[in-house]
Amino acid sequence: MKTEIEVRKEIKKYFKIKELVGGRTYRVHGERAWKFLDYRLLYALLIVREGIGKPMRVNYGNKQQRGLRTTAQQIVKNKVYQNKLYISAHLLGKAVDFDVKGMNAEQVRDWIRRNIHLFPFKIRLEKNVNWVHLDVIFDETKPKLYEFNPY
């Protein structure tokens, strides 16, 4: 298993922090925003990126709420306005939604299923969506790879 220092160094070969956090977070914290992302999430991204060997995209174009989410982002504000409880792995720096160049979401999820042995910790995947949601929320009652339906 790679150390946190190794993972935090290696992930920067493939991602800029502004791709993983919102624009406002980046403007306020800049490169220091790496501290908000869980080491296991970064490690999982590194495993997928290096294993598949193709570029991945988290925040890009009009898709800007796919990494770390904050109270400044609309998806979170909407939950607050609706008086809904919203404890998302995205808010905790433990989730990303992403795409892999040249692959659809199900192909990526299949790759992860076949290679779950590469992950030294539990992960979760969202099923039945056209993007890949990967998170590292720990639940001792769930298997190493837990797939859930969107709500």
N, C-alpha and C positions, 0 to 999 in steps of 0.2 A: 504494500500500500504506500502510495506517495505521501510525503509529508505536506502539511498545509503550505509551507514556504515553497516547496517544489510546484505544487498545483497553482498557487497564486502567480508564480513566475511564468510557468508554461502556458497558462490560459491566455496570457497577453499576446502570444504568437498568433492567436486566432480571433480574438475579440478586443474591441476597444470598450472601455467602461461605458461610454455614452450609448453603446448598443444594448447594454444590459440594464440601465437605469433610465428614468425619464429625463427629459430635457431640463426641467427645473432642478432636479436633484443634481444633475451634472453641472449646471451653471453655479449652483451654490457650493458644491463639494468638490467638483473637478475630479482629479485622479484619486482623491481620498475616498470617493464613493465606493471603491472596491470593498471597503470595510463593512458595508451593509449586506454583502452577499455571503451566504453560508458557504463554507469551504466545501462541504459535500456536494452542493449544487454545482459549484465550479468544477469539481472533480468529475461529476457525472457528465457535464458538458464536454470536458476534455476527453473522457472515454468515448463518447459518441463521435466527436469531431475527428479524433485520431483513428478511431476504429472504422468509421465509414469513409473517411478520407475526402470528404466533399465539404464545400463551404456551407455554413449555417447562418441563418438570419434570425435575430430576435426582434429588436425594434428597428423599423425601417419605414420609409414613406409615411403613409397615414396609419401605420400600425405602430403605435408608440406606447402601448400599455401592456406589453407582453413580457416584460422583465419585472424588476422591482416596481411596486406600486406604492404611491403615497396618497395622503389625503388631498393633495393638490390635483389629482387626476380624476377625470370625469367618471370613470367606472366606479371609483370609490365614493365620490360625491353622490352618485345616483343611489347607491345603497343607503347612505346616510339620510338622504332626502326621503327615501321610502321607509325609513325607520327599521331597516333590516340589519340583522347581525351579519357582519362581514369579517370573518377571520380567515383571510385567504393566505395561502402559502406565499403568494406574490408579495403581500404586505410584510412578510417576515424575511424576505430575501432568500426564500427556499424554493422558488418556482420560476420557471420560464416557459413561455410558449415559443416555439420556433419552427422553421421550415429548413429543409435540407435541399440544396440545389440538385435538381434532376430526380428527386424522389418524392412520392406522395407520402402523406402522413402515415398511412397504414404500412407502407414499406419500411419506414423508419421504426415504427413500433415493432414490426416483425424482427428487424435487426436487433433491437434492444431485447426482445424476448429470447432470441437465440443466443444472445451474448450476456445474459443477466449474470453469469459467473464472473464477468469482468468487474462488476460493481461490488465493492467491499462493504456495502451498506444497503439498506432498503430504499427502494424508489417507488414512486407512484406514477402511473400514466392515466390520462383521461382517454376514455374510449369514445368512438363514434363522433369525432370532430375532425375537421379537415386541416388541422394543425397538430403539432405534437406538444402536449402539455406534459412536462416532466417536473416532478417535485421530490423533495427529500423530507417531507413531513414524516416523523417517526411515530409508528403505532405498533406497539408490541403484539397486538392481536392480529396483525395482518401479515401475509407472506412477504418474502423478499421483494417480489414484484407484485404490486397490487394495482389492478386496473379498475377504474370507477367510471360511472356514467355521469355526464354533466347534469347539473340540477335544473 
